[in-house]
């Protein structure tokens, strides 16, 4: 069973080494007919896919203006759900599972200040 993309489908997210891990999610979003948009808000920008109800769905990247925090990964029903990489203003990084905009489940947190990691 293979994946058939619509003619003219173009990748918008998984385009370089940093974002290639999101390729399966982007292919799924395209297959499901989700709409790609870039939306600017007062506090940041979201580039990613939206469902028919206008909610973030599939994969996307949110970058906040004030501190540069960046969230890359899976969204469902407008919230971070699934695997997400969070890059915080402090330089710390969390890569793992999220549910309803909260870290939940298995993941790895790495502190920039000392390079230590916690996985669990």
Protein Blocks (a to p, Z undefined) as FASTA:
>chain_A
ZZdddehiacfklmcfklmmmmmmmmmmmmnopacdddddfkbccdddddfkopaehjdd
dddfklopacedddeehiaedjdddddfkopacddddeehiaedjdddddfklopacdZZ
